[in-house]
Amino acid sequence: MNREIAKRIQIAFNNDEYEWRTINGVAKESNVSNELVQMYIAENGSEIVKSSARNEKGESLYTSRNNYRNRSISERLSSIIRNRGA
């Protein structure tokens, strides 16, 4: 994968405006195809966390390990509780 494309995808995953991202959301923000985002996840799996919950449309949710680590324990627990209700 092209380094510029990988960097744009990485920036989208690290966007702290979002707690969790869909592949489609990352693709739109980084201006690449969903397939390239999926390829990035496959190649950089240790940097990406996949949620056990899905969004209201049934799509998988992801975040960067960096974003996940930077959340407080209370934010993580709150996210778990919110996601279980969905």
N, C-alpha and C positions, 0 to 999 in steps of 0.2 A: 504494500500500500504506500502511496505517495506520502511523504512526511508532512507536507502542507495539509493534506486532507486529514491525516491522523491528528494533527495539531488542532484543526478546527473541531473535530469530533471530541477531542479531549477537553477543549475549552467549553463546549456545550455541556458535557457531562459534569464539569466542575462549576457550572453556573450556579451560584448560591441563591439565586432567586427561586430555584426549584429544589424541593426535597427529594422527589423521585421523578424520573423522566421515562417516557415511552421511546421506543426506537423511532417512531414517526416524529416525535417532538425534537429529538436530537438531530435527526436528518434534516428537518426544516430549518432549525437554527444554524446548522453547519453548512447548509446548502449542498447536501449530498444525497444519494439514494439510501433507502432503507437497507439495501443489500450491503452497502459500504459500512453502515453502522453495525450491522450484524457481523461483518468481517472483522471490524475493529474489536468488537466484544470477544470474538473467538480468538483473536491474536493477543488481546490484552486482558484476558479474563481475570488475572490476579489484581487488576486495578479497578474492576467493576463489581458492584454488589447487586445481586438480583433479589428483589423483594419476593417474599412468599405470597404476598397479596397481589391482586390485579386492580386496575382502575375500573370504573363503572362500565366501560366498553369491553372489559375482559382482556385488555392488553397487559402484557408483562411490564413491570416497572423496574427501573435500574437507577443507580446512582454511582458516582465515583467513590472509591474507598476513602479518598481524601475527604469528600463531603460527609460521608457516613461517620468517619472518625471525629470530625469537627462538631457533630451534633452532641448536645449534652445528653446525659442519661435520661433526664425527664423528657426531652424532645423525642428520643428514640422510643421510650415507653408510650408516649402520647401517640406517636405514629403507629405503633403496633395496635393500640386500642382502636384508633380510627380505622385502620385497615381491616380489622377483624369484623367491624360492623358493616363493611361494604360488601 
